[in-house]
Amino acid sequence: YVRVLKTRITIGGVVAGVQALYYDVTADVEAIRASISRSEALAHVGTWQYNTITDKLAASEELYRIFGFDPYDPNVKVTSFRERILPEDAPKVERIFNDQLYAEEGCKEQFRIQLPNGTIRHIRGRTEIIENQDGLKSIVIGAALDVTKLEESQRGLLDNKTMLEQVLNAVPQCIFWKNTELKFIGYNKSFASRFCLFNRGSVIGKTDFDLLEDRAECEHYRADDRAILTTGRSKLAFREAQTMRGVTTILETSKVPLRDPKGNIVGVLGVFEDVSKKLEHYENFVRFISHSLKSRIALLEAGMLLLKQRQGSLPE
């Protein structure tokens, strides 16, 4: 690679010739190429350029590696790359590529490829068409980003989220969580059943006032929430009343602050259970025990009285 600097030679104001200096910049060009190649490898992104007139493809080494080809294999053609695209994704990619030829702006799409060893890779591609030296829009340039690890991590997060939802929905207690504005941002199945929330997410962004009819109770709940947000201290296993459709029940509730990874309080998590029946059973049990004890005490008193009477009738 040569860099040329040309200057005119003038004698007496008349151009007499041209002086040219040639610099060998091969080392500089190779260094830049190597730097670009390393950068693409680190970012897992390959670049390419396709001439729609000559049907020729120029691709970076990283693009070859992403698609599982040897960068120096002369037998790799345009069709070789297309054949690696999964059959179910191929029509979509082909349609987008054809649309790109007539689009004013660049296109982007995500698709999958399969390597000879069966490995599936997720590719996020972006293309743009540019003019050639004759002013014709015949050159398509593009970049392909390997997002396989990102997809796998997102799938793992989705699996974890699904598992967490299953756990929360299996818990018989009602669970909810609010943001710092005391608006609901999530709840479990038991909570939805208690408040007849048939449409998923129908209470998201709403407050206690939208669910309950007793404003005094709502203010009491929100006062607890504000205290937790302010102090960061949990409030556990306390009892409170809740009125729904004219019926008041007793809840056993626990509330804790929700924190982000940095420890900042971002909301309140609450868990409650209707313990009215438990309390009723307990009260009935207490009444039964009390009645039983009273009966036994009465029997003991009667026995003691009878014993005293018998002792009084015995001769000295």
Salt bridges, closest charged atoms under 4 A:
GLU61 OE1 - ARG65 NH1 3.64
GLU62 OE1 - ARG65 NE 3.05
GLU88 OE2 - ARG112 NH2 3.70
ASP89 OD2 - ARG112 NE 2.93
GLU104 OE1 - LYS137 NZ 3.78
GLU109 OE2 - LYS92 NZ 3.75
GLU165 OE2 - ARG200 NH2 3.26
GLU181 OE1 - LYS183 NZ 3.72
ASP208 OD2 - LYS178 NZ 2.63
ASP224 OD2 - HIS220 NE2 3.67
ASP224 OD1 - LYS235 NZ 3.02
ASP225 OD2 - LYS178 NZ 2.67
ASP225 OD1 - LYS255 NZ 2.78
GLU240 OE1 - HIS220 NE2 3.73
GLU252 OE1 - ARG239 NE 3.86
GLU273 OE2 - LYS278 NZ 3.05
ASP274 OD2 - ARG194 NH1 3.61
